[in-house]
Amino acid sequence: MIGESQATKVLLVDDNAIVRDMLVDLVTSFGCDPDPAACGTEALALFDRGHYDIVLTDLLMPGMSGWEVLEAVHERNPNMPVVIITGSPVVDDPRAAKRNVAVLKKPVDVTALENLVKRMVERRQPV
């Protein structure tokens, strides 16, 4: 977890390489250990092979959307915290209100992201 001896493992999904690299740098600055993925399919392959504490995913991506990544991750582990990062408004979408789900608007507020990741990982229940 953030601030503890073992780095929080983050699966980070964004189809935009510039945004993905920026998010990798951000979460690394929080003391996290990110694995970047360019699409949902790549992310799920990494998820199936690794151990993650939290998933950060863009909402609008070609192929699998962030909602589809969320559903696939929660089929594998319903306790996995997932943060949907989006520049699009998410109004009254019931998926945003699910347990272990948060939505963060772009442009990303660095402090808000760090606090959200820390809070969600700390509240995570074991499988």
N, C-alpha and C positions, 0 to 999 in steps of 0.2 A: 504494500500500500504506500501511498504518498507519505514520505517522511519516515518510513520504517526501513529496516535493513534490506528487505527484499523489494525490488521495484515492482510496481503495479504493471502487469502485462496488459497492453491495450491492443486490440485489433481495430485498425483504422481503415475505413473504406471510403474512397472518393475517386470518381473517375477523372477528375481534373488534377493533373500531375502537380501543378503549382499549388493548389489548395492542399493537396495531400502532403506535399513536402513541408508546407507551412505548418500544418497540424502535427506532423511528425516532430518538427522542431519545437513546437509549443509543448506537447505532452512530454517530450524529453526534458525540457526545461523545468517541468514539474517533478522530475525524478522518476517518470514512468519509462517503460520499455515498450515502444510501439513496434508492431508489425504492420506495414502498409499493404493494402490491396487495392487494385485498380477497378475491381468490379465485384459484384456479389458472389459470383461463382468462385473467383479466386479467394475471396474472404472465407467462404464456407469450407473450401479445401484446407486453408490454414487453420480454421477453427476446429475442424475434425482431427487435425494432427497435433494441435498445441493445447496449452492451458492458458486461458485468458481470464482476467478479472473483470473486464468491461469491453464493450464494443462501441465504437463511435462510427456512425455511418451517415453519409450524405443521403438526402431523401430522393432527389431526382437524378437518376443515373440510367444510362441505356442498359437494356437487359433487365436485371433485377433492380427494383426500386429499394429504397431504404426500408419501406414497410415489408417488402418481401424478405429482405435480409433479417429484419426483426422476427418475422414469423418463423423462418427457418432456424434461426438461432434459438428461439424459445421452444421449438419442437425438440431440439437437442438438449437444452438446459433452460427450463422455465425461470430459474433464479438468476440468469445472467443479466446484469444491467446493460441496457442498450440506450445510447444517446443518439437521437436523430438530429442531424445538423442540416438546417435548410434556410434558404433565402426566400422560400415560398411560405405564404401564410398557412398555418395549420389551424383551422377554426372548427371547433366542435368535432374533431375526429376522435372516435372512441378509442382508437389504438394508442393515441397519445396519453390517455388516462390509465392505461394498463399498469399493473404493478411492475416495477423494475424498468420503466420506460420514462425517458425525459426527452423534451424537444428543446433545442437551442437554436436561436435565430442567427443567421449570418447578417452582417459581419460578426464573427465570434468575439465576444467579450472575454479576454484572457482570464481575468479573475473569476468570472462566472463559470467558465469551463473548468478551471482548476478546482473550484469549490464543489461543482457538480460531480466531477469525477471522484473526488475524495469522499463526498457524502454517499454517493451511490455504491462505491466499493465497500465502505464501512458498513452500510446497511444490508449488504448482500448476505443472503442466507445460504448455507452450504447445501450442496446437492443431496 
